[in-house]
Amino acid sequence: MRLRGSATALAFAFVSMAALVGGCGSAPATGSSAPKVIKIGFLAPETGNAAASGADMIHGWQMWWKQHGSTIDGYKVETTFYDTGSDPQQALTKARQAVQQDGMQMIVGPYLASSGLAVAPYLEQSQVPFFMPTVSADDLTQRTRSPYLIRTAGWTSSQTTHPAGTWAYDQGYHTVVTIGSEYAFGYETVGGFAQTFTAKGGKVLKQLWTPLGTANFGPFLSQVRLLKPQAVFVEMVGADAPNFLKQWQSFGLAGNVKLIGNETLTDQSNIRTLPLKDVVGITTFAHYAEGRQNSATQQFDQQFSKAYKELPSYMAAACYTSAEWIAQAIGKTNGNVTKKVAFLNAVRSISFTDTPLGPMKLDQYGNPIENVYIRTVEATPSQYSKVAVAWNVPTYTYHNVSQFWTFNPAQYLKQPDYSPTFQGIAK
């Protein structure tokens, strides 16, 4: 591994792509003395607001290749890492560098939805396969889908929160306030909750949007006090998540208002630095739960905690699984990833009966159909107490959840993407 920077069926699309790239490239000539190399560019935020998440992405990816070796069918797989700085423009700059200067044959990453949205049009135009284990921007596998964009071990922002809205209403929480980050991931995560919650008859009293990097959540939490909802649905990402959770406690809201969160709110990367009292009992909805009592998840927990002295986040699990996914596709094409149609078809053909995240297979739009877990934060058992104070334990599993939940895909895609002006709220 090299470091750079700091350490719908879509049949019509494939026909079109075949016309564009069917004749491009071939495997190195037999007997050539030149090494056969597959070059993968890995975009991750090694600095900035999401640096902790970026570190987990890199660790998960590296661990898989260390365990399984980096040679497939005589091809050496080389990964070069590029620091996005938690910034969309830097992510695009690094993607261009990776492709135009360094000759990367595919891109994995980057993390933030905003960075993924910045990078995707360039990679599609350049006809470079783009694999997204963490970028969850809904439209990348919905209204602006492309055969070049595939969520290997990924998810869409609203995929986990559609069930959350239905669940919250059914639990008797009929008035809520929502709080989310003021960018694509926040809008989509909250929108998924708001649409299904209000469809059941629930009322959203107010929606609050917080800039990324917010240090003081006091003005927003003061509004929660005044509005007196039965529950608050919260999406927070990166360093904003632990900051929010600490202030939720200090405002005395814990125990008085039900806190329902999205996946990243209590992701392991965000709760590692917090005392148990700040997080215990919080309910979140996610496609990964490190406390799942299943051999695939627990083996991964054990291996990751031994290697890095901490429990894995969803980013680590997703990038580990993405490495397996891509490696299998490389094997299916005998290492000839320059035959892009065949390689991308191989990626799409792969499914898993289980992974650290659970079973996975791709839908016709390039997004996984996967489990969604209702999780509760609990104290870690004794075998992990030295590496983590708390972890997310599933209390219920929704199996085989589509990015469209129970909606008809054709009808769902006629509505706008979730945004500040469209939250799917039933009138």
N, C-alpha and C positions, 0 to 999 in steps of 0.2 A: 504494500500500500504506500502511495506517495502522498505527501501533504502539500497543498497549495493554499496560500493565505495563511491565517493562523489555523497551529495544529488543528321502429326502429330497428329491426336488426340493421346492423351497419354493413350489410353486404354491398350496398351501393358505394359506401366509402372505401371499401377494400378494392372494389373494381377500379375506382378512380385512382386509388393509391398505386395499384398495380401498374397502371398506365404510366404513372410518374416515376416509379422506382424499380419496376420489375427487372430492368436490365442493369441496375446499379451494383457494382462491386462483385467480388467473388472471394473465395477462400484463398489463402496464400498457396502458391504453387507447390505441388508435392516435391519434396526434396530440397526446397529452398533453404538456404542457410540462415535466412532472416527469421528471428523468433516470431511465432504466431501469438499476437497479443490482442486481447479485447480490452478496450479502454473505456472505463466508466467514470463519469464525472459525478461527484456527490456534493450537492449543495446543502449546506446546513449553517444555522446561525451560531457561530463560535463566539461571537461577541454580541453585545446589545441586550435588549429586554428578554429575548428568548434563548440566551446562551446555555442555560441549564438543559433546556429541551434539545438543543443542538448537540450537546455533549452526549446525551442519551442516544440520539439517533446514530451518531458515529460509533459509540460503544456497541450497540446492538448489531450494526452492520459488520463491524470488525470481528465481533465474536463468532459470527457464523463462519466467516472465511477462515479464521484461525482454527476452528473445529474441523472444517471439512476440506481445507486446502484450497488453493486458488488456481489449480490447473484443471481444465475441463476439456476432454477430447484433444489433448495436446495443445490447447490454447492457454496461455497465461492470462489470467484476469487481473488487471491492474486498476486500482481505484485512486483517483486524485480528488482530494477534498478542497472545497472552495468555501470561504467564509462569506455568508450573505450579510453579516452584520445586523441581522434582524430588520433589514431595510429592503423594500421592494426594488428600488432602483439599483442598489448594489447587487441584489440577486440577479437582475437582468444583465448587468455588466459582467458578472462572473460567468453566467451562462454563455454569453457571447465569447468570452475568453476561452472557456472550456471547449467550445465547438470550433471556433474560427482559428484560434492560435494553437490549441493543444490537441485537437483532433479527437475529442471524446466521441465515442460511437453511440452513447446513450447517456441520459441524465437521470439521476435519482434525487429526490428531495422536493423543495427546499425545507419547508416547515410551515411558515405562516401562510394563511390563505391569500393574503395580499401579495406575497412574494410569488406564490404559484400562479396567480392571475397575471402578474407582470411577465413571468417567464414563458408561460404556455404559448402565446401567439408567436413568439420568436421561434420556439422549438418546432411548432407545427409548420411554420413557413419554411424552416430549414430542413424539414422531414427527418427530425431526430427523435427517436423514441424517448418518451418522457414518462417515467414511472414515479408515482406519487403515493408513498406509504403514509404520509402525514398530511399533505395538502388536501384540505377537505372542501374547498370552494365548490358549492353545489353544481354550478353551471358547467364545470369542466367535464362532467360526465352526464350533463343534461342538455341544456339548450345550445351550448357551444362545443359539444362533444366532437372528438376527432379520433380516428384510428391510431394516431400517434400518442394519445394520452390515456394511460391506464393506471388505475389505483391498485397496484400490487400491495395487498394487505392493508388497504386504506379504508376510507369511509367518506361520506358526505356530512357536512356540518349538521344538517337537519335530520339525518338518518336516525340518530340516537334520541333526538328530542321530540320527534313525533309521538313515540310511545309515552314520553314523559308527560305531555299535555293531557292525554287520555287518562293516564294513571292518576295524576294530581286531582282531576275532577272526581274520579271514581272513589278517591280516598276521602272526599268531603271538603276539599279545599276549593271553594267556589269564587273567591276573590283573590287576585294576586297582583303584585307589582313585579315587573321584570327589570333586570339590570344587566346590561351587556356592553361589551367593548365596541367602540365606535369605528368599526371596520367590517369587512365582508363576513368574517367568521362569526362575529357577534350578531350581526343582523340575521344571518341564516340560522344559527343555533337557536336564538330567541324566537325567530319566526316559526320554526318548526314546532316549538312548544305552544306558541300563541295560537297557531291555526287549529291544532287539534283540541286545545283546551277550550277555546271559544266555540268550536263546533259542537262540543258536548253541552254547552250552556254556561260555561264559566265567564267571568268578567275580569278583564285586565284594567285595573284602576289607573295605571300609568306605566309608561315605558321610559326608562332612564338609560342614557347612553354615556359611557365614560371614555375619555380619550385613553389610548394606550399609554402606559407610563404614569397613570394617575397615582399620586402619592397620598392625597387626602380624599377619602371617600365620605367624609363627614357630611357634606351638603346633600349627598344622595341618600345616605342612611337616615338623615333627619327627615327627609320626605317620606321614607318608609314609616317612620314613627307617626307622622301626621296622618298618613293615609290608612293605617291600621288594617293591612290586608291579612287574610288567613295564612298566606304563604308568599314567599318571594322566590322567583326563579332567577338564577344567577349564572351568567357565563363570564368567566375570567380566564386569562391566559398568561403564561410567563410569570414575571415577577409581580404582576398585578394580583394574581390569585392569592398568594400568602399575605400580601398587604391587605387585601379585602377581608380575608378570614380573620386576621388579627383585629381589625377595626369592627367587624361584625360582633366579635366578643366584647370589645371595650365599650360599645354602644349599648350593651345589655340586651341585644335582640335574640341572642342564642337562648333557646328554651321558651321564648315567648312568641316567636313567629317561625313557622316551619320554613326551613331553608332547603330548597331543591336546586341541585346544581347540574351543570353539564359536565362532561367527562374531564375537561382540563382543570376545572375548579379544584378537585381533590386528586389530580394526577400525582403519582408518586414523586415526580420531579418538583412539584409545588408544595408538598406537605412535609418534605424531609426535614425542613428547618423549624417546623412548628411543634409546640407542645401538644400532647394528646388532647388536652382540654379544649383546644381551639378547633379541633376537627372531628372528634368522636361523635358518632351518631348522624353525621350529615348524609343525606341521600343524594346520590348522583346517578346519571344514566350514561352508559358507556359501551363501547364495543370491546373493551378490555378490562379485566379485573385480576390484578395480581394475586388476590386471595382466592381465586377459583380452585377448588379442590379437585384437580384433574391432573393426570400425569404429565401432559404436555406443558401445562402452565407451571406446575410445581418444579419440574425438572429445569425449566428455563429460569425460574426464580433462584433455584439453588446454584446453577451455573453462573448466572449473572452476579449474584451476591458474592460468590466466591472470587470472581474476577475483579469486581469493582467496589466491593464493600458497601453496597447499597442495593435495595430492591429495584427492579426495573420499572420504568414508566411505560406508558403505551407507546411512546416514540421508539423506545428500545425494542419492544416486542414487535412492532410493525416493521422496523428496518431489519431486524433479524429474519423475520418471516419473508420480507421482500427479497432478501438475499437468496433464500431458498427458492423462491418463486422464479427469480431471474436465472439462477443457476440451472434449474430444471429445464427452462426454456432454451438456454444455451446448449444443454445436452441434447435436447430434442432436435436441434438444428445442426448438430455436430460442430458447434462453435462458429458457424458461418452467419454471424449476426448482420453482415452486410446485405444479405437477402432479407430485406426489412419486412416484406409481407409475410414470408414464412416464419420469421422470428416473432413478429407480433401475433400471428395466429397461434404460434406455440405458447406464448404467454397466456393468451385467452383460453387455451384448451386445458389449462392446469386447474385442478381443484384439490382441496385438502379435506380429509375427514376430521382432522384436528390440527391445531397449531397452538402456540401460546395464547393466541386471541380466541381460538375456537375454530369450528369448521368454516371454510370459505370457498366460494366459487364466484366467478364473474357473471354479471348479467350482460345483456346484449349491448349495454352502453359503456362497459369498461369499469363498472363499480362492483365491489363485492356484495354478495348476499351473505349475511353473517348474523351472529348472535348480537343481541343488545341486552346488557345486564342492568338490573336495578342493583345498585351497590350501596352498602353502608360502611362508613369508616369505623374500623375497630382497632384495638390494640393488637400489635403483632404477637404471634405465638412465640414461645421461648426460643425456637430455632432461628428466628430472625430478629430477636430483640436487640442484638448487638449492631445490626445494620439499619434498622428502621424502627420508629416508634409506632407508626400506624400503617395500615394498609386497607385497600378496598376489597370488601368481601361481597360476592353476589348473593342476594336474597331471592331473586327471581330471574329467570332467563326467558326472553322472547327469542324464539328460534327462527332462523331463516328470514331475517328482516331485510326488506328491499329498501333502496333509497327512496322509493315512492310510498312506503308504508302500506296502507290499505287503499290508497288512491289509484284510480286508473291512470297509467303513465301518460297516455295521450291527452287526457283531460288535465292532468297535473301540469304538463309542460305548456299548456296554454296560459296558465297564470304567470305573472311576472316572477322573477327571482326575488327572494326576500331582501328587503332594503329598509331604510328608515321610513319610506312612504308606503311600503307594502309589507304587512306582517301577517297576512292571511286571516285577519281577525273578522269573525262573523259579525255581521251587523244585526 
